[in-house]
Amino acid sequence: MLKLSHKNLDVWKQSMLLIKKVYIFTNNLPSDEKFNLISQMRRSAISIASNIAEGLSRTTKKEKQRFIEITRSSLVELDTQIEACLEIGYSSNEELSEFDDLLNHIFAMLTNLMKKFD
């Protein structure tokens, strides 16, 4: 594996933890959601870590900032999908509470990272 600087960032490490949590959570969703909600949630989670990595490999500040902006959008997308699980009745507030702090923490870190590229 490549030894690149993005792997040292807390925001990337937390996004990798988020992937793990999403995969564990989606394993318990109904199997008829395999090609819908499960797939979408997993893609959203993976795109968060992936866009951090890709963005920080870009050469200009503008490109880096744009990728971090896209990353935040993927995080918001995942948050909406988690909320959908609650609305549909696939999960409870208690089960989903583990995501609250992590999503908010990653969002704040991404916002601060974006400011570094202004």
C-alpha positions in Angstrom: 0.0 0.0 0.0 1.1 3.6 -0.6 2.5 5.5 2.3 0.8 8.9 1.6 0.1 11.8 4.0 -3.7 11.6 3.9 -3.5 8.3 5.8 -2.0 10.3 8.8 -5.0 12.6 9.0 -7.6 12.0 11.7 -10.4 12.8 9.2 -9.3 10.0 6.9 -8.9 7.6 9.9 -12.4 8.5 11.1 -13.8 8.0 7.6 -12.3 4.5 7.5 -14.0 3.8 10.9 -17.3 5.1 9.4 -17.0 2.6 6.5 -16.6 -0.2 9.0 -19.7 0.9 11.0 -21.8 1.3 7.8 -20.9 -2.2 6.7 -21.7 -3.7 10.1 -25.0 -1.7 10.2 -26.1 -2.6 6.6 -25.4 -6.3 7.3 -28.6 -6.2 9.4 -30.8 -4.5 6.9 -33.4 -6.6 4.9 -31.8 -8.5 2.1 -34.3 -7.0 -0.4 -32.4 -3.7 0.2 -29.2 -5.2 -1.2 -29.3 -3.3 -4.5 -30.9 -0.2 -3.1 -30.2 1.2 0.4 -27.4 -1.2 1.4 -25.5 -0.5 -1.8 -26.0 3.2 -1.7 -25.0 3.5 1.9 -21.8 1.6 1.4 -20.9 3.6 -1.8 -21.5 6.8 0.1 -19.3 5.7 3.0 -16.5 4.5 0.7 -16.6 7.7 -1.3 -15.9 9.8 1.8 -12.6 8.2 2.5 -11.8 7.9 -1.2 -12.5 11.6 -2.0 -10.3 12.7 0.9 -7.5 10.6 -0.5 -8.0 11.7 -4.1 -8.5 15.3 -3.1 -5.3 15.6 -1.1 -3.4 14.1 -4.0 -4.4 17.0 -6.2 -1.8 19.7 -6.9 -3.8 22.9 -6.5 -5.6 24.3 -3.5 -8.7 24.8 -5.6 -8.8 21.2 -6.6 -8.2 20.0 -3.0 -10.9 22.3 -1.7 -13.4 21.0 -4.4 -12.8 17.4 -3.5 -13.3 18.1 0.2 -16.5 19.8 -0.7 -17.6 16.7 -2.6 -16.6 14.6 0.4 -18.8 16.6 2.7 -21.7 16.1 0.2 -21.2 12.4 0.4 -21.3 12.6 4.2 -24.6 14.5 4.1 -25.9 11.9 1.6 -25.0 9.1 4.0 -26.7 11.0 6.9 -29.8 11.2 4.8 -29.7 7.4 4.1 -29.3 6.7 7.8 -32.3 9.0 8.5 -34.2 7.0 5.9 -33.5 3.8 7.8 -35.1 5.4 10.8 -38.1 6.6 8.9 -38.7 3.3 7.2 -38.4 1.5 10.5 -35.3 -0.5 9.8 -33.6 0.9 12.9 -34.2 2.9 16.1 -32.7 6.1 17.4 -30.7 4.1 19.9 -29.2 1.9 17.2 -28.3 4.9 15.0 -27.0 7.1 17.8 -23.5 5.6 17.2 -23.4 7.5 14.0 -24.3 10.9 15.4 -21.0 11.9 17.0 -19.0 10.3 14.2 -20.8 12.0 11.4 -20.8 15.4 13.1 -17.1 15.0 14.0 -16.1 14.2 10.4 -18.2 17.0 9.0 -16.5 19.5 11.3 -13.0 18.1 10.4 -13.9 18.4 6.7 -15.1 22.0 7.1 -11.8 22.9 8.8 -9.8 21.1 6.2 -11.6 23.1 3.4 -10.7 26.4 5.1 -7.0 25.4 4.9 -7.3 25.6 1.1 -8.9 29.0 0.9 
